[in-house]
């Protein structure tokens, strides 16, 4: 009897073990920077999965889960499949994980995974390659990289996608042109990139990959007419030698520089417009933004206008920036100096703008005193006629008072209905001198009186801000009524 009991226990354990198992499945090798998938298939009546957030030292990027049930010899079992995605960089081991199956702890197996070196794909129907216009570059120098994909005309491609290129240590830009042409039995598609090295030394551009979904003509047992298969095509890799620029130099190429002003003699509080322009070929993106700091002079600047275009195999660029200067004294706009490395002559070149002397005509105190004397003299002469005029004005005053009172009510009602312009609202709602200056900066050199107010605003104390703000608001409303804004 005891023997039969022991046999029964062993049979229960056997069937339970047979219904509880863990299957690990994955590839044995991987390519760098490509997704690697680990699958666990678990069968048991009760399943508790471990929390898997890392595999080896690599974070799990994504997971998926599937569940199903089966009936084996009257016993219902659950099957769970979980998929984990990682991006390994070197050889690693998938560790053993602890699962709880039917109340018992069961450990999965370990598995060694090896990194595989990417080799350019050799295929009679498909070819992918990358080529570079030059392999010896200076830091920041542009080069044209072209990806060339060739495929036979009769290739049955259902879908294709270029995996996003990883140009580490390069700034790059994909160009808009993408020529396609025929070459014997092949169709050729080119995708050009402009690259700029950002690191000195020997740099490797790794293989690029195209993912293809093609019709599987070899699968004669398929029940479906359009059975497809996945095919990955790899390109060659490239090695580039990047040399450092001379110390203190950030630009390489060929450049010219020019500048201009609208006048060199100003009235007090009148604004001057200054423009600087750089044109040529090279890495204009590495140019530090141009600014000016001139003593006792207020400087306003617009955002630089930078244009870049790849024309006839060269990276053509231009940089243009406009400034406005306000001052009550004579001042000098200094020369701006640009230094760059000329690859042809292998030397540092320096180009400069002109220096500008600007003269400001001040309002003289003498003329102000003369004006005051004239005003006083006029007031003295006019005082003789004041008494005579008062009687007439008194009678007319009563008449106009009634008229004005009536008009006042009409205008008040009308003004309530008037919607303030967006500019007036912005000025009215501005809470600081700095904010108001930012709002008005775009209107410099358009209205002389407004330029004077802007200059006063720049120089005023915070307590005078509200008074000048009111004057500006009145002027803006007048300009709006005249249709000038």
C-alpha positions as CSV (number, residue, x, y, z in Angstrom):
1,X,0.0,0.0,0.0
2,X,2.8,2.4,0.9
3,X,4.6,1.5,-2.3
4,X,1.5,2.4,-4.4
5,X,1.2,5.7,-2.5
6,X,4.9,6.6,-3.4
7,X,4.3,5.7,-7.0
8,X,1.2,8.0,-7.1
9,X,3.2,10.9,-5.7
10,X,5.9,10.3,-8.3
11,X,3.4,10.2,-11.1
12,X,1.7,13.5,-9.9
13,X,5.2,15.1,-9.8
14,X,6.0,13.8,-13.3
15,X,2.8,15.1,-14.9
16,X,3.1,18.5,-13.1
17,X,6.7,18.8,-14.3
18,X,5.7,17.8,-17.8
19,X,3.1,20.5,-17.8
20,X,5.4,23.1,-16.4
21,X,8.4,24.3,-18.5
22,X,10.3,27.4,-19.7
23,X,11.7,27.8,-23.2
24,X,14.2,30.6,-24.0
25,X,14.6,31.4,-27.7
26,X,16.8,34.1,-29.4
27,X,19.4,34.4,-32.0
28,X,23.0,33.4,-31.1
29,X,24.6,36.5,-32.6
30,X,23.7,40.2,-33.1
31,X,24.8,43.3,-35.0
32,X,25.8,46.5,-33.1
33,X,23.1,49.2,-32.9
34,X,20.4,46.7,-34.0
35,X,17.5,45.5,-31.9
36,X,18.0,42.0,-30.3
37,X,14.8,40.1,-29.2
38,X,14.6,37.6,-26.3
39,X,11.5,35.3,-26.1
40,X,10.3,33.3,-23.1
41,X,7.6,30.7,-23.5
42,X,6.2,29.4,-20.2
43,X,3.6,26.6,-19.7
44,X,2.0,25.9,-16.3
45,X,-1.3,26.1,-14.5
46,X,-0.2,29.1,-12.5
47,X,2.6,31.4,-13.8
48,X,4.4,34.3,-12.0
49,X,6.9,36.0,-14.3
50,X,10.0,37.7,-12.8
51,X,10.3,41.5,-13.2
52,X,12.8,41.8,-16.1
53,X,13.9,45.5,-16.7
54,X,17.5,44.6,-17.7
55,X,19.1,41.8,-19.6
56,X,22.8,41.7,-18.7
57,X,23.7,45.4,-18.5
58,X,21.2,46.6,-21.2
59,X,17.9,48.2,-20.4
60,X,14.8,46.5,-21.8
61,X,13.3,49.0,-24.4
62,X,10.1,47.2,-25.1
63,X,8.0,44.2,-24.1
64,X,5.1,42.3,-25.6
65,X,2.8,39.6,-24.1
66,X,0.7,36.7,-25.5
67,X,-1.4,34.2,-23.5
68,X,-3.3,31.1,-24.4
69,X,-4.8,28.0,-22.7
70,X,-4.6,24.2,-23.6
71,X,-6.2,21.0,-22.2
72,X,-3.8,18.1,-21.9
73,X,-5.3,14.9,-20.4
74,X,-8.1,16.8,-18.8
75,X,-5.7,19.3,-17.1
76,X,-6.0,22.9,-18.2
77,X,-2.6,24.7,-18.7
78,X,-1.8,28.3,-19.4
79,X,0.9,29.3,-22.0
80,X,2.5,32.7,-21.8
81,X,4.9,34.2,-24.3
82,X,6.8,37.4,-23.4
83,X,9.2,39.2,-25.7
84,X,11.9,41.6,-24.6
85,X,13.9,44.0,-26.8
86,X,17.4,45.3,-26.1
87,X,20.2,47.1,-28.0
88,X,23.4,45.4,-27.0
89,X,26.9,46.7,-27.8
90,X,29.2,43.8,-26.9
91,X,29.1,40.1,-26.2
92,X,26.8,39.3,-23.2
93,X,25.1,36.5,-21.4
94,X,21.3,36.2,-21.0
95,X,21.2,35.4,-17.2
96,X,19.0,32.9,-15.4
97,X,15.7,34.3,-14.2
98,X,13.5,32.8,-11.4
99,X,9.9,32.0,-12.4
100,X,7.2,30.7,-10.0
101,X,5.3,27.9,-11.7
102,X,2.5,26.2,-9.9
103,X,3.9,27.5,-6.6
104,X,7.5,26.3,-7.2
105,X,10.5,28.3,-8.2
106,X,12.0,27.3,-11.5
107,X,15.1,28.9,-13.1
108,X,15.5,29.6,-16.8
109,X,18.7,28.7,-18.6
110,X,21.6,31.1,-19.3
111,X,22.7,31.7,-22.9
112,X,25.8,33.3,-24.4
113,X,25.3,35.8,-27.2
114,X,28.1,36.9,-29.5
115,X,28.6,40.2,-31.3
116,X,28.9,39.7,-35.1
117,X,30.8,42.1,-37.3
118,X,28.8,43.6,-40.1
119,X,30.0,42.7,-43.5
120,X,28.8,44.3,-46.8
121,X,26.0,42.1,-48.3
122,X,26.9,40.3,-51.5
123,X,23.7,39.7,-53.5
124,X,23.2,39.4,-57.3
125,X,19.9,41.2,-57.1
126,X,20.6,44.0,-54.5
127,X,23.5,46.2,-53.6
128,X,24.0,49.0,-51.0
129,X,27.1,51.1,-50.8
130,X,28.2,54.5,-49.4
131,X,30.9,56.8,-50.9
132,X,32.4,60.0,-49.8
133,X,33.7,63.0,-51.8
134,X,36.9,63.2,-49.7
135,X,38.3,61.1,-46.8
136,X,40.8,63.6,-45.4
137,X,38.9,66.4,-43.7
138,X,39.5,69.3,-41.3
139,X,37.3,69.8,-38.3
140,X,34.0,71.4,-39.5
141,X,34.8,70.9,-43.2
142,X,31.9,69.7,-45.4
143,X,31.9,66.5,-47.4
144,X,29.3,64.9,-49.6
145,X,28.3,61.4,-48.7
146,X,26.1,59.5,-51.1
147,X,24.2,56.3,-50.3
148,X,23.7,54.2,-53.5
149,X,21.0,51.5,-53.6
150,X,20.9,49.2,-56.7
151,X,18.3,46.5,-57.5
152,X,17.5,44.5,-60.5
153,X,14.6,45.7,-62.6
154,X,12.7,42.4,-62.2
155,X,13.1,42.4,-58.3
156,X,9.7,41.8,-56.7
157,X,10.1,44.3,-53.8
158,X,6.9,44.6,-51.7
159,X,8.3,47.2,-49.3
160,X,11.6,48.9,-48.4
161,X,12.9,51.2,-45.8
162,X,16.3,52.8,-45.0
163,X,17.3,52.4,-41.4
164,X,18.0,55.8,-39.9
165,X,21.7,56.6,-40.4
166,X,23.9,56.9,-37.3
167,X,26.5,59.5,-38.1
168,X,28.1,59.7,-34.7
169,X,30.6,62.6,-34.3
170,X,29.2,64.3,-37.4
171,X,26.7,67.1,-38.0
172,X,24.7,66.0,-41.1
173,X,21.9,67.1,-43.3
174,X,20.1,65.1,-46.0
175,X,19.9,67.0,-49.3
176,X,16.6,67.4,-51.1
177,X,17.8,65.9,-54.4
178,X,17.5,62.1,-54.8
179,X,18.4,61.1,-58.3
180,X,17.2,57.8,-59.8
181,X,18.6,56.2,-63.0
182,X,19.1,53.0,-64.9
183,X,22.5,51.2,-65.0
184,X,22.4,48.1,-67.2
185,X,20.0,45.6,-65.7
186,X,19.8,47.6,-62.4
187,X,17.8,50.6,-61.2
188,X,20.0,52.9,-59.1
189,X,18.7,55.2,-56.3
190,X,21.0,57.8,-54.7
191,X,20.4,59.5,-51.4
192,X,22.9,62.4,-50.7
193,X,24.0,63.7,-47.3
194,X,26.2,66.6,-46.4
195,X,28.3,65.8,-43.3
196,X,30.6,67.9,-41.1
197,X,33.0,66.2,-38.7
198,X,32.8,67.4,-35.1
199,X,35.7,65.4,-33.7
200,X,39.4,65.1,-34.5
201,X,41.0,61.7,-35.3
202,X,40.1,58.6,-37.1
203,X,36.3,58.3,-37.4
204,X,34.4,55.3,-38.7
205,X,31.1,55.7,-40.5
206,X,29.4,52.3,-39.8
207,X,27.5,50.3,-42.4
208,X,24.0,51.4,-43.3
209,X,21.1,49.1,-43.8
210,X,18.1,48.8,-46.0
211,X,15.2,46.6,-44.9
212,X,13.4,44.8,-47.7
213,X,10.2,42.9,-47.9
214,X,10.3,40.8,-51.1
215,X,8.2,38.1,-52.7
216,X,9.4,34.6,-51.7
217,X,9.4,32.8,-55.1
218,X,11.2,29.8,-53.6
219,X,8.3,29.0,-51.2
220,X,6.4,26.5,-53.5
221,X,4.4,25.1,-50.5
222,X,2.8,28.4,-49.6
223,X,-1.0,28.4,-49.6
224,X,-0.9,32.2,-50.4
225,X,0.0,33.8,-53.7
226,X,2.0,36.7,-52.1
227,X,4.1,35.0,-49.4
228,X,6.9,37.4,-48.5
229,X,10.2,37.3,-46.6
230,X,12.4,39.8,-44.8
231,X,15.8,40.6,-46.3
232,X,18.4,43.0,-44.8
233,X,21.0,44.5,-47.1
234,X,24.2,46.1,-45.5
235,X,26.5,48.6,-47.1
236,X,30.3,49.0,-46.6
237,X,31.7,51.2,-43.8
238,X,34.0,54.2,-44.3
239,X,37.1,55.4,-42.4
240,X,37.7,59.2,-42.3
241,X,40.8,61.1,-41.1
242,X,39.8,64.4,-39.4
243,X,42.5,67.0,-38.7
244,X,42.3,69.8,-36.2
245,X,42.1,73.5,-37.3
246,X,44.7,75.9,-36.1
247,X,44.2,77.1,-32.5
248,X,41.5,79.8,-32.2
249,X,40.0,79.1,-35.6
250,X,36.5,77.7,-36.0
251,X,35.7,78.4,-39.7
252,X,37.1,76.7,-42.8
253,X,36.3,77.7,-46.4
254,X,36.3,80.9,-48.5
255,X,34.5,84.0,-47.3
256,X,34.1,87.7,-48.2
257,X,32.7,90.4,-45.8
258,X,31.0,93.8,-46.3
259,X,29.2,96.4,-44.3
260,X,27.1,99.5,-44.8
261,X,25.4,102.4,-43.0
262,X,22.5,104.6,-44.1
263,X,24.2,107.8,-43.0
264,X,27.1,109.0,-40.8
265,X,25.6,112.4,-39.6
266,X,22.6,112.2,-37.3
267,X,20.4,114.5,-35.3
268,X,20.3,113.9,-31.6
269,X,18.2,110.8,-30.7
270,X,18.0,109.8,-34.4
271,X,18.7,106.1,-35.2
272,X,21.4,104.8,-37.5
273,X,21.0,101.6,-39.5
274,X,24.0,99.3,-40.0
275,X,24.2,96.0,-41.9
276,X,27.0,93.4,-42.0
277,X,27.1,90.6,-44.6
278,X,29.3,87.5,-44.9
279,X,29.2,85.4,-48.1
280,X,31.1,82.4,-49.4
281,X,31.6,78.7,-49.0
282,X,32.1,76.9,-45.7
283,X,30.8,76.0,-42.2
284,X,29.0,79.2,-41.4
285,X,27.0,77.3,-38.7
286,X,30.1,77.5,-36.5
287,X,30.3,81.3,-36.7
288,X,29.6,83.0,-33.3
289,X,26.7,85.5,-33.6
290,X,28.0,89.0,-34.3
291,X,27.2,91.6,-31.6
292,X,28.4,95.2,-30.8
293,X,28.9,96.9,-27.4
294,X,29.6,100.7,-27.9
295,X,30.0,103.0,-25.0
296,X,27.1,105.5,-24.4
297,X,25.2,104.0,-27.4
298,X,22.0,101.9,-27.4
299,X,22.3,99.0,-29.8
300,X,19.2,97.2,-31.2
301,X,19.8,94.1,-33.3
302,X,17.6,91.9,-35.6
303,X,18.0,88.1,-35.8
304,X,20.7,87.1,-38.2
305,X,19.5,85.8,-41.6
306,X,21.5,82.7,-42.5
307,X,21.1,81.0,-45.9
308,X,22.7,77.7,-46.9
309,X,22.5,75.8,-50.2
310,X,24.5,73.0,-51.9
311,X,25.2,74.2,-55.4
312,X,27.4,72.6,-58.0
313,X,29.2,70.4,-55.4
314,X,29.8,73.3,-53.0
315,X,28.2,74.5,-49.8
316,X,27.3,78.1,-50.5
317,X,26.4,80.2,-47.5
318,X,25.5,83.8,-46.5
319,X,25.1,85.5,-43.1
320,X,23.3,88.9,-42.9
321,X,22.5,90.9,-39.8
322,X,21.1,94.5,-39.3
323,X,21.7,96.7,-36.3
324,X,20.3,100.1,-35.1
325,X,22.3,102.5,-33.0
326,X,21.0,105.4,-30.9
327,X,23.3,108.0,-29.2
328,X,23.3,111.6,-28.0
329,X,27.1,111.8,-28.7
330,X,29.5,111.1,-31.6
331,X,30.5,107.4,-31.7
332,X,32.5,104.9,-33.7
333,X,31.2,101.6,-35.1
334,X,34.3,99.5,-34.8
335,X,35.7,97.3,-37.6
336,X,34.6,93.6,-37.4
337,X,37.3,91.0,-38.0
338,X,36.7,87.5,-39.3
339,X,39.4,84.9,-39.3
340,X,39.2,81.6,-41.1
341,X,41.3,78.7,-42.4
342,X,41.8,78.6,-46.2
343,X,42.3,75.0,-47.2
344,X,43.8,75.8,-50.6
345,X,46.6,77.9,-49.3
346,X,46.6,76.1,-46.0
347,X,46.8,79.4,-44.2
348,X,44.8,81.6,-41.8
349,X,43.1,84.5,-43.6
350,X,41.6,87.6,-42.0
351,X,39.0,89.9,-43.5
352,X,37.6,93.1,-42.0
353,X,34.7,95.5,-42.3
354,X,35.2,99.3,-42.4
355,X,35.3,101.4,-39.2
356,X,32.6,104.1,-39.2
357,X,32.8,107.5,-37.5
358,X,29.3,108.8,-36.8
359,X,28.6,112.4,-35.9
360,X,25.6,113.5,-33.8
361,X,24.4,117.1,-34.0
362,X,23.2,118.1,-30.5
363,X,20.4,120.7,-29.8
364,X,22.2,123.8,-28.6
365,X,21.1,125.5,-25.3
366,X,21.5,129.0,-27.0
367,X,18.8,128.3,-29.5
368,X,16.5,127.1,-26.7
369,X,17.0,130.4,-24.8
370,X,16.3,132.4,-27.9
371,X,13.1,130.6,-28.4
372,X,12.1,131.3,-24.8
373,X,12.8,135.1,-25.3
374,X,10.6,135.1,-28.4
375,X,7.8,133.4,-26.6
376,X,8.0,135.9,-23.7
377,X,8.0,138.9,-26.1
378,X,5.0,137.5,-27.9
379,X,3.2,136.9,-24.7
380,X,3.8,140.6,-23.6
381,X,2.4,142.0,-26.9
382,X,-0.6,139.7,-26.8
383,X,-1.5,140.7,-23.2
384,X,-2.8,144.1,-24.4
385,X,-5.5,142.4,-26.4
386,X,-6.5,139.9,-23.7
387,X,-9.1,142.2,-22.0
388,X,-10.7,143.0,-25.3
389,X,-10.9,139.4,-26.2
390,X,-12.3,138.1,-22.9
391,X,-15.8,139.5,-23.4
392,X,-16.1,137.9,-26.8
393,X,-14.6,134.6,-25.6
394,X,-17.0,134.5,-22.6
395,X,-20.1,134.7,-24.9
396,X,-18.7,132.2,-27.3
397,X,-17.6,130.0,-24.4
398,X,-21.1,129.5,-23.2
399,X,-22.2,128.5,-26.7
400,X,-19.4,126.1,-27.2
401,X,-19.7,124.6,-23.7
402,X,-23.2,123.3,-24.5
403,X,-22.0,122.0,-27.9
404,X,-18.9,120.3,-26.4
405,X,-20.9,118.7,-23.6
406,X,-23.2,117.1,-26.2
407,X,-20.3,116.0,-28.4
408,X,-18.5,114.6,-25.3
409,X,-21.4,112.2,-24.6
410,X,-21.5,111.1,-28.2
411,X,-17.7,110.5,-28.4
412,X,-17.6,108.7,-25.0
413,X,-20.2,106.2,-26.2
414,X,-18.4,105.7,-29.6
415,X,-15.0,105.2,-27.9
416,X,-16.3,102.5,-25.7
417,X,-17.2,100.6,-28.9
418,X,-13.8,101.1,-30.5
419,X,-11.6,98.1,-30.4
420,X,-8.0,98.9,-29.6
421,X,-5.4,97.7,-32.0
422,X,-3.2,94.7,-31.0
423,X,-0.1,97.0,-30.9
424,X,-1.9,99.5,-28.6
425,X,-2.9,96.7,-26.4
426,X,0.6,95.3,-26.2
427,X,2.0,98.7,-25.3
428,X,-0.8,99.3,-22.7
429,X,-0.3,95.9,-21.1
430,X,3.6,96.1,-21.1
431,X,4.6,95.9,-17.4
432,X,8.3,97.0,-17.7
433,X,10.6,99.2,-19.6
434,X,12.5,96.2,-21.1
435,X,9.3,94.6,-22.3
436,X,8.1,97.9,-24.0
437,X,11.5,98.3,-25.7
438,X,11.2,94.8,-27.1
439,X,7.8,95.6,-28.5
440,X,9.0,98.8,-30.2
441,X,12.3,97.5,-31.5
442,X,10.8,96.5,-34.9
443,X,9.6,100.1,-35.5
444,X,13.0,101.8,-35.2
445,X,14.0,104.1,-38.1
446,X,10.4,104.2,-39.3
447,X,9.1,107.3,-37.4
448,X,11.6,110.0,-36.2
449,X,9.4,111.1,-33.3
450,X,9.0,107.4,-32.1
451,X,12.8,107.0,-32.3
452,X,13.1,109.9,-29.9
453,X,10.6,108.3,-27.5
454,X,12.5,105.0,-27.7
455,X,15.7,106.7,-26.9
456,X,14.2,108.5,-23.9
457,X,12.7,105.2,-22.7
458,X,16.1,103.5,-22.9
459,X,17.7,106.3,-20.8
460,X,14.9,106.9,-18.3
461,X,14.5,105.8,-14.7
462,X,11.8,103.3,-13.9
463,X,9.7,106.0,-12.2
464,X,9.6,108.0,-15.5
465,X,8.6,104.9,-17.5
466,X,4.8,105.4,-17.1
467,X,4.9,109.0,-18.4
468,X,6.9,108.1,-21.5
469,X,4.7,105.1,-22.1
470,X,1.6,107.3,-22.2
471,X,3.2,109.6,-24.8
472,X,4.2,106.6,-26.9
473,X,0.6,105.2,-26.7
474,X,-0.8,108.6,-27.9
475,X,1.6,108.7,-30.8
476,X,0.9,105.1,-31.8
477,X,-2.9,105.8,-31.8
478,X,-2.3,108.9,-34.0
479,X,-0.2,106.9,-36.5
480,X,-2.9,104.2,-36.6
481,X,-5.6,106.7,-37.3
482,X,-3.5,108.0,-40.2
483,X,-3.2,104.4,-41.5
484,X,0.6,104.4,-41.1
485,X,0.6,101.3,-38.9
